[in-house]
Amino acid sequence: MRSSHRRWRGLLLAACLGASAPAVQAATAADTDVAFAPVPCPASVGTRVACHEGRDAQGAWLLVAMPEAWNKRLIVHAHGGPRLGAPKAGDSAEDLDRFAVMVREGYAWVGTTYRRGGYGVRMAAADVEHSRRVFWARWGRPERTLLHGQSWGGNVAAKAAELYALEIDGRANYDGVLSTNGMLYGGTRGYGFRADLRAVYQYYCRNHPAKGEVQYPLWQGLPADARMTRDELRARVNACTGVELPAGKRTAAQAANLRDILAVTGVAEKQLVAHLAWGTFHFQDVVQKRLGGRNPFDNSATVYRGSHDDTALNAGVERFRADPAAVAALAYDADLSGLIVLPTVTVHARHDPTVSYEADAAYATTVAAAGRSHLLLQALTDEQDHSRLQDATYTTVLQVLEHWLDTGEKPAPSAFGETCGRASPPRDACRFMTP
């Protein structure tokens, strides 16, 4: 083991007393006994890679990619979503394809569905941790294990790092943490803008729910027994706003509705249906299945601005007040303490249309309040995608994190741009912004 690695072990042991939850116990053989079968890899990972898939006892499907020239590093991946459907074989192939550059760089990769569809950060974190234990039991302990979360998986990975980073005796299960476009606000802060969107949209459109349908509080997303489809939702949004029509073919009323909805909520036009879908189907899952029908959202004191008539909007918009018990339950499941004990790197696209880059700033504040800023390094790029950043972005943040672990010294924020500039990709692939 490298001397710098031993230095980190000592630091982690000292930090262990501040961990936010007890570490998991050592896995039994039965717990990690997953029957893997060979499956085709996505073409993007290259030709000299073997992929294996299996289902664990909880019902989660694990996918492992093992490069022939393995660098003895492992990426443990937490995917975004959450996906609402039941998990099935092949679900993780898209995640592997999205981060295939990591495998091409020599890393082994393990991704897992979660044991069920729907919301549940602690559940998902436990499943991610289990995938690590399964990999270690089957392929041996790597020289280094990195925990990676994307989108909602950023929340999952951050929670997993709080819960499972260390054993009680200070032994580390992971060496570092990486978040890409992570939803790092935590559960109680991350979704209020979609509750606002539901309220503002309904004020202008009055079709979700429509007149003559069962009326329900908008914070529910949908009633428990409702069976609306995404296509049906899209048709309603298009009827009211013309969002899927060329601008010149929208009626005056559609154009006015769309302009006010976007101006007040800050949602991008191309993401309007997606955010409304989250505020419909995911809210239904969160409220009806996870919170016992209780409301975690609150706009009782929100002042909406940016419309052509803010006075009328604020007077007429539906108001709702959060149930403290629902907020507490959601906070327990998904909020973050900031009590990190591992070197943690986050990178976010400045123009991410799905999760605002401000989530990383919120996380920095949480970590600072816990006195752990020395373990957090953040980067920003001028990219505009959410699910897939430049390959050069991923390789650079990995190199910076690896250098941090090798030396035991936290890099400067400028290290991202400098590291990418020295790499082989064309300079225009380096999109890191000046700190």
JORA-V348523 format. One record per pair of residues at least 6 apart in sequence whose C-alpha atoms are under 7 Angstrom apart, sorted by the first residue. I is the first residue (numbers start at 1). J is the second residue. D is the distance in Angstrom with one decimal. If there is no record, write none. Layout:
i = <I:I>
j = <J:J>
d = <D:D>
This chain:
i = <4:4:4:5:5:8:12:12:13:15:16:16:18:19:19:20:20:20:21:21:22:22:23:23:23:23:23:24:24:32:32:32:34:34:34:35:36:36:36:37:37:37:38:38:38:39:39:39:40:41:41:42:42:44:44:45:45:45:45:45:46:48:48:49:49:49:49:50:50:50:51:51:51:52:52:52:53:53:53:53:54:54:54:55:55:58:59:60:60:60:60:60:61:61:61:61:62:62:62:62:62:63:63:63:63:64:64:64:65:65:65:66:66:67:67:67:69:70:70:70:71:71:72:72:72:72:73:73:73:73:73:73:74:74:74:74:74:74:74:75:75:75:75:75:75:75:75:76:76:76:76:76:76:76:77:77:77:77:77:78:78:78:78:78:78:78:78:79:79:79:79:80:80:80:80:81:82:82:82:83:83:84:84:85:86:86:87:87:87:87:87:91:92:92:92:98:101:102:103:110:112:112:114:114:118:119:119:120:121:121:121:122:122:122:124:125:125:125:125:126:129:144:145:145:146:146:146:146:147:147:147:147:147:148:148:148:148:149:149:149:149:149:149:150:150:150:150:151:151:151:151:152:152:153:154:154:154:154:154:155:155:155:155:159:161:162:162:165:165:165:166:166:175:176:176:176:177:177:177:177:178:178:178:179:179:179:180:180:180:181:181:181:181:181:183:183:184:184:184:185:185:185:186:186:186:187:187:187:187:188:188:188:188:192:194:194:194:195:195:195:196:197:198:198:198:199:199:199:200:200:201:202:203:203:204:205:207:209:216:219:219:220:220:220:221:221:221:221:221:222:222:222:223:224:224:230:234:237:238:240:241:241:241:241:242:242:260:260:262:262:263:263:264:264:264:264:268:271:287:287:287:291:294:294:295:295:295:296:296:296:296:297:297:298:298:298:299:299:299:300:300:300:303:304:304:337:338:338:338:339:339:339:340:342:343:343:344:344:344:345:345:345:345:346:346:346:347:347:347:348:348:348:348:349:349:349:349:349:349:349:350:350:350:350:350:350:351:351:351:352:352:352:353:353:353:354:367:377:379:380:380:381:381:381:382:382:382:383:390:392:392:392:392:393:396:396:396:397:400:400:404:404:413:414:416:417:420:421:421>
j = <406:407:408:405:406:408:170:341:170:341:166:170:339:162:339:162:163:339:162:163:163:168:163:164:166:167:168:164:167:133:134:137:54:55:56:54:52:53:54:52:53:54:51:52:53:51:52:53:51:50:51:93:97:97:100:97:100:101:103:104:104:67:68:65:66:67:68:65:66:67:64:65:66:63:64:65:61:62:63:64:61:62:63:61:62:115:115:87:112:113:114:115:88:89:112:113:110:111:112:113:131:92:110:111:112:109:110:111:108:109:110:108:109:103:106:108:106:106:107:108:106:107:107:142:143:144:107:108:142:143:144:145:107:108:109:142:144:145:146:107:108:109:110:145:146:147:148:109:110:111:132:146:147:148:110:111:147:148:149:111:128:148:149:150:153:156:157:95:149:150:153:150:151:152:153:152:118:119:152:117:118:117:118:117:116:117:113:114:115:116:117:113:111:112:113:388:391:395:109:131:128:131:124:127:285:285:286:333:156:333:334:159:333:334:156:156:157:159:160:160:160:175:174:175:174:175:176:177:157:174:176:177:178:157:177:178:179:156:157:178:179:180:182:179:180:181:182:180:181:182:183:182:183:182:179:180:182:183:184:182:183:184:186:336:340:339:340:172:173:174:172:173:342:342:343:344:342:343:344:345:344:345:346:345:346:347:346:347:348:347:348:349:355:386:355:359:359:360:363:359:362:363:334:335:336:330:331:334:335:327:330:331:335:297:275:276:279:219:279:297:299:265:218:276:279:218:317:318:261:317:261:208:316:317:257:240:236:215:223:295:297:283:284:287:279:280:281:283:284:280:281:284:284:284:288:277:273:273:244:254:254:255:257:258:250:254:307:308:268:269:306:307:304:305:306:307:353:353:293:294:295:326:323:326:322:323:326:322:323:326:327:321:322:320:321:322:319:320:321:319:320:321:314:310:314:366:366:367:370:367:370:372:372:375:375:376:375:376:377:376:377:378:401:377:378:379:378:379:380:357:379:380:381:357:380:381:382:383:384:385:357:380:381:382:383:384:382:383:384:384:385:386:384:385:386:386:373:413:413:432:433:431:432:433:431:432:433:431:429:420:425:429:430:430:416:419:420:416:415:416:410:411:435:435:432:432:430:427:430>
d = <5.8:5.8:5.8:7.0:6.9:6.8:6.3:6.1:4.3:6.0:7.0:6.0:6.7:6.4:6.2:5.8:6.3:6.4:6.9:5.1:6.6:6.8:6.1:5.1:6.0:4.9:5.8:6.4:6.8:6.6:4.7:6.5:6.0:6.3:5.5:5.5:5.7:5.1:4.3:5.3:5.4:6.3:5.9:4.5:6.5:5.5:5.5:6.4:6.3:6.9:5.4:6.7:5.9:6.0:5.8:6.9:4.8:6.7:6.0:5.7:6.6:6.0:5.6:6.5:5.5:4.2:5.7:5.8:5.2:6.3:5.5:4.5:6.3:5.7:5.1:6.6:7.0:5.5:4.5:6.4:5.7:5.3:6.8:4.3:6.0:5.7:4.9:6.7:6.4:5.3:5.1:4.2:6.6:6.1:5.6:5.3:7.0:5.8:4.4:6.6:6.8:6.3:5.6:5.3:6.2:5.6:4.4:6.6:5.7:5.1:6.5:4.9:6.8:6.6:6.1:6.3:6.1:5.0:6.1:6.6:5.1:5.9:7.0:5.1:5.5:6.9:5.2:6.2:5.6:5.9:4.9:5.9:5.6:4.7:5.7:6.4:6.4:4.8:6.1:6.6:6.1:4.8:6.4:6.2:5.0:6.0:6.6:6.1:5.2:6.3:6.3:6.1:4.9:5.9:6.1:4.9:6.3:4.9:5.9:6.6:6.2:6.1:4.6:6.5:4.7:6.5:6.0:6.9:6.3:5.7:4.6:5.6:4.9:4.3:4.3:5.6:5.7:5.9:6.8:5.5:5.9:4.4:4.5:5.0:5.6:4.9:6.1:6.9:6.8:6.0:6.3:6.8:6.2:6.4:6.5:6.3:6.2:7.0:6.7:6.9:6.5:6.6:5.5:6.0:6.3:6.8:6.1:6.8:5.4:5.8:5.4:7.0:5.7:7.0:6.3:5.3:6.4:6.4:4.8:7.0:6.9:6.1:5.0:5.5:5.8:5.8:5.0:5.7:6.7:6.7:6.4:4.7:6.1:6.3:5.9:4.7:5.7:6.8:5.0:6.5:4.9:6.4:6.8:6.0:5.0:6.0:5.4:6.7:5.3:4.2:5.2:6.1:5.1:6.8:5.3:6.9:4.1:5.5:6.3:6.5:5.4:5.3:6.4:6.5:7.0:6.6:6.1:5.9:5.4:5.7:4.5:5.6:6.5:5.4:5.1:5.8:6.8:6.4:4.6:6.3:5.9:4.9:5.7:6.4:4.6:6.3:5.9:5.1:5.9:6.2:4.5:6.5:6.8:6.4:6.2:6.2:5.2:6.1:5.7:5.2:6.0:6.2:5.4:4.1:5.8:6.1:6.1:4.7:5.3:6.5:6.3:5.8:6.6:6.2:6.5:6.9:5.4:6.2:6.4:6.7:7.0:6.0:6.4:6.8:6.7:6.7:6.2:5.8:6.4:6.5:6.2:6.3:6.9:5.5:6.1:5.6:6.6:6.2:6.9:6.5:6.5:6.0:5.6:5.9:5.8:4.0:6.1:4.6:4.6:6.0:6.9:5.2:6.9:6.7:5.8:6.7:6.2:7.0:6.0:5.6:4.2:6.2:5.7:4.9:5.4:5.6:4.8:6.8:6.6:6.8:5.4:6.4:6.4:5.6:4.8:5.9:6.6:6.9:5.0:6.0:6.5:6.1:6.3:5.6:5.2:5.3:5.9:4.9:5.9:5.0:4.8:6.7:4.9:5.5:4.6:4.8:5.8:5.7:6.4:5.4:5.5:5.5:6.5:6.6:6.2:6.7:5.1:4.0:5.5:6.5:5.7:6.5:6.4:6.3:4.7:6.2:5.9:4.9:6.3:6.0:4.9:5.6:6.7:6.5:4.8:6.1:5.9:4.6:5.5:5.6:6.6:5.1:6.3:6.4:5.9:4.9:5.8:4.9:5.9:6.9:5.6:6.2:5.8:5.1:6.1:6.6:6.6:6.0:4.3:4.9:5.4:5.1:7.0:6.9:6.5:6.2:5.8:7.0:7.0:5.9:5.7:5.1:4.2:5.2:5.7:6.6:6.3:6.8:6.8:6.9:6.8:6.1:6.3:6.8:6.4:6.3:5.6:6.7:6.9:6.7:5.5:6.3:6.3:6.7:6.7:5.5:5.8:6.3:6.7>
